[in-house]
């Protein structure tokens, strides 16, 4: 049973590319840690996450945007060793490193809940292991490391710090949700929405 309420891990409006609490919306239903995970990216009015040449990482709207702490907690793990994954023709998903998360951060929150944010830009971390962070603090910047086809934020909450710990549904607080440019009201965020913190 989830107990914490989280903020979205970004400042601007992002599109929910994958994620939800039901199997049909799930990021990766058969992977317990990622069952309730989300992928967020910025998209334009044509519903594209990039402009001009999609093979150039700097053309992605999400690239190098700030990632913020979703809730108060203690940083228990940081991985900061992978370069950006190359974007290939037709935006096929590629993983050319030994950890699908790429560069990532894990934060321990209250009630035995841990958040994990993945695909972070190498050397962009503004915190270190052992730091206490507060909701809204800047942690790092969006990159394209790990198993990915373009810059985005992968966000999940789990019952422990291990990559195999069970994921849990994420209850966000004070979030503006939109679908087709109209505000909607739901308990949980799901794919196909545009979302931002109030």
N, C-alpha and C positions, 0 to 999 in steps of 0.2 A: 504494500500500500504506500503510494507516494505521499510525502508530507510537505515537501518544499514547493514554493512557487518561484519560478525563474523568470528573468527578463531574457529577451532575445539577445544573442551575443554580438550585436552590431548596432550602429547608430542610425543608419539610413533605412529606407524601405527596401526590402529584399523580397524576391519571389521564392515560394516554397517549391523547389524542383522535385523533391521526393520527401515522403514522410507522412505519418499519421498514426492513429492508434488501432486501425483495423488492418487485417491482412491485405485487403485490396489496395490500401494506401501505403503499405509499409515500404520502408527503405530496403530492408533485407529480412523478411519474416523468418527465414530459416537460420539466420545467424542470431543467436539469443542476445548478444550484446548490442546489435544494431537493429533489433526488431522495431524499436520506437525512435530510431535516429531520424535526423532531418538533414537534407542538403539545401542550403540557401544560396541564391545568387541574385545579383542585380540584373534586371532585364529592361530593355527599352520599350517604346510604344509598339514596336513590331514583334515584341515577345522574344527578342534575341539577347543573349548575354554578352554580346560583343558588337563592335562596329568595324567596318572595312574588312581587312584580312583576318580571318578567324585563326590562322596559324601563328599570329603574333600575340604573345601573352599580354603585352601592354595594351592591346585593344579590348581587353575584357573589363567591363565596368566594375567588377568586384575586386580586381587585382589591386593589392596594396591598400585596401580599405582597412580601417581599424577593426580589430576584434576586441570585444569588451567582456569583462567578467559578468556572467549571468546571475551571480549570487555571491554573497560573502563566503569566503573559505580560504583554505590553505593550499598552496601549490605543492603537489606531492610528486609530480613527474613532468619533465620537459624533455622532448627529443628535438634536437636542433642540428641535424647533420646532413640532411638531404637537399640537393638542388631541386629546382622546379622540374617536374616531369614535362617532357617535350609534348607539345600538342601536335597531333598527327592528322593526316587527311581524313575527312569525314568525321572528325572528332571521336575517333574510336577510343574507348577507355584503355589506358595504358598504366602499367605499374612496373617501373624499372628499378625498384629498390626492394629491400627485404622486409619492409613493414608497410602494409597497405595504408596505414594512417599517415605515412610520411612524417613530417615534423608535426608534433602535437603537444598538447598540454592537458594535464589531468588535475582537477581541483577537488579537494575533499570539502564537502559541505556538512551541515548538521544532519542528523537523522540517518547516518550511514548511507549518504548519497554522494556520488562522485560524478562530476561532469567531465566530458572529454571533447575537445575541439581539435579537428585534424586538418591537414593539408596547408599548414602554416608556412609562410615565407621564411626561409632560412635567415638567421641573424636579425630577425625583426622583433624578437622577444624583448619586452620591457620589464619583465619580472623574472624571478629565479625560484628554484625549489626552496621551500621553507617560507616564502613570502606569504603574508596574510593579505588577501585582496578583498576589495569591497565591490559590491554590485556597481557596474558602470566603469570601473577602472580599465584603462587600455592595457591589454595583454600582449598583443602582437599585431601582425598584419596578414591579410589574406594572401596566400600563395597558391602553388599548384603542385605540391610535393605528394608522393604516394600514388595511390590508385585513383586516377582522375582523368577527366577529358577537358578540363578547363578550370580556372580559378573559381573556387566556391568555399563555403564554410560547411563542414560536416560537424554536427553537434548531436551528442547523445548524453543521456544520464543513465548511470548503472549502479548496481548495488555494491560494487567494490572497485578497486583500482586496476584490476587485471583486464586485459583485452578479451577475456572469456567470461567475465562476470555478467550476470543477467541484466539486460537493459530494462528500464521502466518507463511508462508513459510520462511525458513532460507536461506539467501544468504551468502555463505561462501566465503572468499577471500583467495587467495594464498594457494590453496589446491591441493595436488597431488592426483589424483584419478586413481585407477587401477582396472581392471577386468581381471581375469585369468592371472595375472602377466604382463599385458600390460597396458601402460598408455592410459587413455581415456580423452576426453575433453567434458565436459558438463557444463551447467549453474548451475544445482542443483545436489546435492548428492542424491543417492538413494540406497536402499537395494541391497546387493550383491556385493558392491564395497569394496575395501580396500582404506583407506584414511589416509592422514597425512598432517600436515602443512608444507609449504615450509620453 
